[in-house]
């Protein structure tokens, strides 16, 4: 049986220092410099299909023709 002891005060202080230093260092770079995009999305719970179903369309640049609608009389009640 393995019996683990609680961390000592010195170990807790060291862990806090390491965590603080890592947070400071990673705050100076882009997330993709620290981890892969896949890893970041996985940690956030975002799943993206590997193969997109079709080409992506930038909807902000598409100039579409107005849709045709059947002419239905409007009746006020």
C-alpha positions as CSV (number, residue, x, y, z in Angstrom):
1,X,0.0,0.0,0.0
2,X,1.3,3.5,-0.9
3,X,0.8,6.1,1.8
4,X,1.3,9.7,0.7
5,X,1.9,12.4,3.2
6,X,0.5,15.9,2.9
7,X,2.9,18.5,1.2
8,X,5.1,20.4,3.5
9,X,4.9,24.2,3.9
10,X,8.1,24.5,1.8
11,X,6.6,22.3,-1.0
12,X,3.4,24.4,-1.0
13,X,5.4,27.7,-1.3
14,X,7.5,26.2,-4.1
15,X,4.4,25.1,-6.0
16,X,2.9,28.6,-5.6
17,X,6.1,30.1,-7.0
18,X,6.2,27.7,-10.0
19,X,2.6,28.4,-10.7
20,X,3.0,32.1,-10.6
21,X,6.1,32.0,-12.8
22,X,4.4,29.8,-15.4
23,X,1.4,32.1,-15.4
24,X,3.6,35.2,-15.9
25,X,5.5,33.5,-18.7
26,X,2.5,32.1,-20.6
27,X,0.8,35.5,-20.2
28,X,3.6,37.0,-22.5
29,X,3.0,34.8,-25.5
30,X,0.1,33.6,-27.6
31,X,-1.8,30.4,-26.5
32,X,-0.6,28.6,-29.6
33,X,3.0,29.1,-28.5
34,X,2.3,27.1,-25.4
35,X,-0.1,24.4,-26.7
36,X,-1.5,23.2,-29.9
37,X,-4.8,24.6,-31.1
38,X,-6.3,21.1,-30.8
39,X,-5.2,20.9,-27.1
40,X,-6.6,24.3,-26.3
41,X,-9.9,23.4,-28.0
42,X,-10.0,20.1,-26.2
43,X,-9.4,21.8,-22.8
44,X,-12.3,24.2,-23.6
45,X,-14.6,21.4,-24.6
46,X,-14.8,22.5,-28.2
47,X,-14.9,19.7,-30.8
48,X,-14.4,20.5,-34.4
49,X,-14.8,17.9,-37.1
50,X,-11.6,16.9,-38.8
51,X,-13.0,17.3,-42.3
52,X,-15.3,20.2,-42.8
53,X,-18.5,19.3,-44.7
54,X,-17.9,21.8,-47.4
55,X,-16.1,25.0,-48.2
56,X,-16.5,27.8,-45.7
57,X,-18.2,30.9,-47.0
58,X,-17.4,34.3,-45.5
59,X,-21.0,35.6,-44.9
60,X,-19.8,39.2,-44.4
61,X,-18.6,39.5,-48.0
62,X,-21.4,37.6,-49.9
63,X,-23.8,39.8,-51.8
64,X,-26.8,37.6,-52.4
65,X,-29.8,38.3,-54.5
66,X,-33.0,38.8,-52.6
67,X,-35.1,35.7,-52.2
68,X,-38.2,35.3,-54.3
69,X,-41.4,35.0,-52.3
70,X,-44.9,34.1,-53.3
71,X,-47.1,37.1,-53.2
72,X,-49.5,36.5,-50.3
73,X,-52.0,39.2,-49.5
74,X,-51.6,40.7,-46.1
75,X,-54.9,40.9,-44.2
76,X,-55.3,43.2,-41.2
77,X,-57.5,41.8,-38.4
